[in-house]
Amino acid sequence: MKLMHKELIPEECPVLWQKPFTEEVVAEEFEVKGGKWSVSDGWLTGENPGNFPGMIISRADFCENVVVEVTASTVAPCTHDINLMWNGSWDEETNTRHVAYVAGLAGWWEGKVGFEKSPDYLLNVATQIFPFEAGRNYRIQAGSIDGHIFVVVDGALVLELTDPDPIDPKRYGRIGFEAYCAKVRFRDLCIRKAVWTPLSESYIPEF
């Protein structure tokens, strides 16, 4: 997978966590921070009618440059906001998401593929070019390499940016999923350590 000046090597990325979603796994390894979350047939489904992140987050920290792979979809009649978090943290005093990277499909109020950096939300990017279909299952790969953020959907790179003040992956490592005034579902979660190699790129003259 070619990024700007980097090539991610998926087949060499070690698996840090990979288990089917079951009631036992979710109860033991995740914390519900908002919304209603349930498990059925391997799907982790979140419901939250409020205009705020109803989140479920990992109890464990994955303090690495990570790639979060998951299959996800909206659940009818919902049509928006499949969101996930990595290199994250939680503020127990305010019961809100703290330092974290967040990416999503069909969000940002206008059906955009987007990204935001919590908690100050001064770094944001979004585009409407992705042809999202409500109810369709998408395989999402999202992550970062020292602040170089990428979002891949069904094998295609749809978003890439670099954070000039990157989150320290050795300090912040929780991953999570969000229902933002939405009903969404997730399955087949795999968390990998990002393995990459520098990529030297140049143009060959075409004239």
Sequence and secondary structure as in RCSB ss.txt:
>XXXX:A:sequence
MKLMHKELIPEECPVLWQKPFTEEVVAEEFEVKGGKWSVSDGWLTGENPGNFPGMIISRADFCENVVVEVTASTV
APCTHDINLMWNGSWDEETNTRHVAYVAGLAGWWEGKVGFEKSPDYLLNVATQIFPFEAGRNYRIQAGSIDGHIF
VVVDGALVLELTDPDPIDPKRYGRIGFEAYCAKVRFRDLCIRKAVWTPLSESYIPEF
>XXXX:A:secstr
 EETTEEE GGG  EEEE    HHHHHHHEEE SSEEEEETTEEEEEE SSS EEEEESS   SSEEEEEEEEE 
TT    EEEEEEE EETTTTEE SEEEEEEEETTTTEEEEEEETT   EEEES S   TT  EEEEEEEETTEEE
EEETTEEEEEEE SS   TTT  EEEEEESSEEEEEEEEEEEE  EEE         
